[in-house]
Amino acid sequence: MILRIDRLQTELPPPSDPDPDGASVVQELMGGRFGEMSTLMNYTFQSFNFRNRQGARPFYDLIANIAAEEYGHIELVSAAINTMLTGATPTGDAKAPGKAMPGLTGVRNAQQFIAGGQGTLPQDSMGRPWSGDYVFSSGDLVEDLTHNFFLETGARNNKLKVYEMVDHPAARALTGYLLVRGGVHQVAYARAVEKLTGADLSKLFPAPRIPTDKIPECRPHIERGEHLKLYRFSPEDYKEIVAVFTGTHPETGEDLEVVDHAPEGVPPTDLPAQPSVFAPDYAPEEIAEIARALREAAGLPEKPTGVVANGGRKTKRKAKSTAA
């Protein structure tokens, strides 16, 4: 089952200058071979296919729980891409029919505007669709865990390259957070392999060498200890990860910690309608009026009950929590 909470795992800046080409680069972190869809689906299918769960419960709990966090990472990548695309088309009177999207014929990924409503698609940075061929689920626990370590290694390498290529504030905030959290998952899988086999992957393959403490967008998360914490994304389950995620961080020597709840999240920014691409419609004010009438008929408050960063309550709640 999935318990979904309407929060992002970390704060992203609101829309500023649009950057469609940069957004297409960030797509690699969504639908690339080492993107968040791949980490989510690898760990999810490994957890689905896990046999003798009770006999190997700490390792099952680890894989299933990390899969849950990756679900929230997909939403975070989407939020960053959509932020970067906001404002790339006119929001005033330039509506279809007519030349409502001038200057977009040369963008790197026109599908984001033609097929995606000016939003994220399950594609890589070249517009190729994400493939289930990227999922590795062998059934052999040591093989799967070793694969997961190298998957996180490749994912962190890609995040650093995207960080270097795209300087949009949303992209930098996204990659800064994911570099830190991906490092936690890399350590977790290395520690799991060590518990099973005695082999310390972090010493055998000390890669990637990413000095996150020198990256400005990483430092706030490190100062909060996010590089040490493995969150448990369930009210009652997956408690045996404490048997695997133990000891000290291989780079800093600090104690690793399992946190018995999901991270505190932040309300997402309510991105404005983009009527040029019919998102959510060419006349979003009409949809808003229909929604208002429906709320009134249902006895709901006059104002929407949801919480967003740019309006309404800003009460913190726990971030997206999922259970595989």
Disulfide bonds with the S-S distance in Angstrom:
none
